[in-house]
Amino acid sequence: MIDIAQDTAGSAIGGRVKGIIPSGVHTTNEARKRLKKRYSMEARFKAYGIGAIALAATFLVLLLYTIVGSGLPAFTYNYVNVPLDLSADKVDPANPSGASYNKIIRDGLKAELPFASDRKNRRVLYSLVSSGANITLEKQVAGDPSMLGDTGPVAIPLSDFADLYVKGLITKKTGIATSGAATVSGTEGQVTVTAEKPEFAAILASLKTYYENETELLAGKIEARGRSKVSVNGKIASLEARLANETDPLVAQRLASEVEVNKAALVKIMSALEKQKADLVTVQDHLASIGTGGTLNANIPSFFIEVNGGTIKAEKVTPTSVSGTAFVPLSTDAAVPAGQWSIEELETPESFRKFSDKEIAYTDYLVSKGMVRNEWNSIFFSSGASREPEMAGIWGAAVGSFWTMLVTLSLSFPIGVSAAIYLEEFAPKNRWTQLIEVNINNLAAVPSIVFGLLGLAVFLNIFGLPRSAPLVGGMVLALMTLPTIIIASRAALQAVPPSIREAALGVGASRLQAVFHHVLPMAMPGILTGTIIGMAQALGETAPLLMIGMVAFIVDIPASPVDPSTVLPVQIFMWADFPEAAFRQKTSAAIMVLLGFLISMNAVAIVLRKRFERRW
């Protein structure tokens, strides 16, 4: 009997191991349904888990793609190489800082673009270079005195909008091929280009689309105004009817006042309605005559005619001719053979961007002469905060972050590790230590801005420490990081086997010697891992530092922990609030730098754990 029972049990176990349901087990229909339902639930749960991971990974990739795609252009910058006169007549070798570098740069630009002769055109020309170009040139001369006496080209940073345009981030520029010859009348001022074929149909098509959209928009506005007119008329009629039957003089006075207010509103509606109807008639007239030509404005895409070395902005157009202003003068008014001239469309209308058509034409001229060069953006990594996007950098914030992290580490690491050692190895287990442990765990979950309020109330208002200083920021972040370091250190100490302590005590070591000579070295990898993770968290904090004034606009690079400063997260926060498009790029680029630091710190923590981790 025993052999038979063992054999039967062995067969059942073997069947389960192989995934085969043995005879007599789960043989009823109800049992099979339950088993099938359980396997289905497990499969669904596995699919849900895979889906959740895939969704999280998708969002992460999308986030990184957005940040990297927006930030990469900020790591390079476009400079214009302008021959500058740095002779002794312009720059005194004994006092280089006293020279008028702005005038030197402007004289160099005027020499390269002599057709920008009047004041208005020169103002456009000068706006193509950074307002801080004179400071950059002065630093270059101070760093390289051999430049004095030279008249060769010097790299000058473009303005933020000119840089964005060269990178293709302001408007898309599309070339429209031409197939026939053309004749040109005039080289400067108003110029007319006449083609032997209807080459300008694309411009007329864009103009037609604009007029059609305007017609639809005005028709909608007129319809809305008409409804408002009917509504106000009805309200006036209702008020006048009530006024006619009202006997109370006070109520009658109020009703009469409302009638007057609504009549005034009706007059404004009628005036606006008449103007919109007149505009609609004008637009419809333009649309009806579009086949014979039309006039372009700033609300439609701009068109340039590149012919005979010049650039003409199209203003009036017919199927076979274009008239406009020559932003860049033509070298000659001779006839142009087929394929030797082109039409370029600027997709974004001039009224929708802050970089004018004339600035675009001048920039294209500099690019065509090979004077514009894209280089590594050293300014971004070597300068501090600035109101000008092209002169703003992260170096001041990076140095401020260094001083802040140095103060944080100097305070939080020894205090946190000492507290963990005492609580884990020496403190008696009573209500007081339990209360301390509970409070440490609770402090780890306190919002970071609470620590900022504490720093504002204690460090600034009571102790009078300097506002916006890395010293105060480091002290605040040290308070925030302490619970994380204490908890991680205690976990590392608990992971050391008790036999290590017992062996040390058994050979005559004191309790203090056992902890510091044996237990602490073995727990140090875990302690360092927790400390690095806590420091990485502190490096990315913004809210507590805002409370102690580290959001101030600081231009100078901090030389010590008590100098006014800001940090990388706060710098990112400030740049994100600026309206200039170039600051959006710098925001993403600074985020990439900060993520690089955080990833590096977490990688160091992983390496330390893998390298020094011991398995017991």
Secondary structure as UniProt FT lines:
FT   HELIX           2..17
FT   TURN            18..19
FT   TURN            23..24
FT   HELIX           29..71
FT   HELIX           72..75
FT   STRAND          76..83
FT   TURN            88..90
FT   TURN            93..94
FT   HELIX           96..98
FT   HELIX           101..112
FT   TURN            114..115
FT   HELIX           119..126
FT   TURN            127..128
FT   TURN            131..132
FT   HELIX           133..143
FT   HELIX           145..147
FT   TURN            148..149
FT   STRAND          153..158
FT   HELIX           160..166
FT   TURN            167..168
FT   STRAND          173..176
FT   STRAND          182..185
FT   STRAND          190..195
FT   TURN            199..200
FT   HELIX           201..245
FT   HELIX           249..288
FT   TURN            289..292
FT   STRAND          294..295
FT   TURN            298..299
FT   STRAND          302..307
FT   TURN            308..309
FT   STRAND          310..318
FT   TURN            319..320
FT   STRAND          321..328
FT   TURN            338..339
FT   STRAND          342..346
FT   HELIX           350..352
FT   HELIX           357..368
FT   TURN            369..370
FT   STRAND          372..376
FT   HELIX           378..382
FT   HELIX           389..391
FT   HELIX           395..421
FT   HELIX           422..426
FT   HELIX           431..443
FT   TURN            444..445
FT   HELIX           448..455
FT   HELIX           456..460
FT   TURN            461..462
FT   TURN            467..468
FT   HELIX           470..494
FT   HELIX           498..506
FT   TURN            507..508
FT   HELIX           511..514
FT   HELIX           515..519
FT   HELIX           520..539
FT   HELIX           543..547
FT   TURN            548..551
FT   TURN            561..562
FT   HELIX           568..576
FT   HELIX           581..612
//
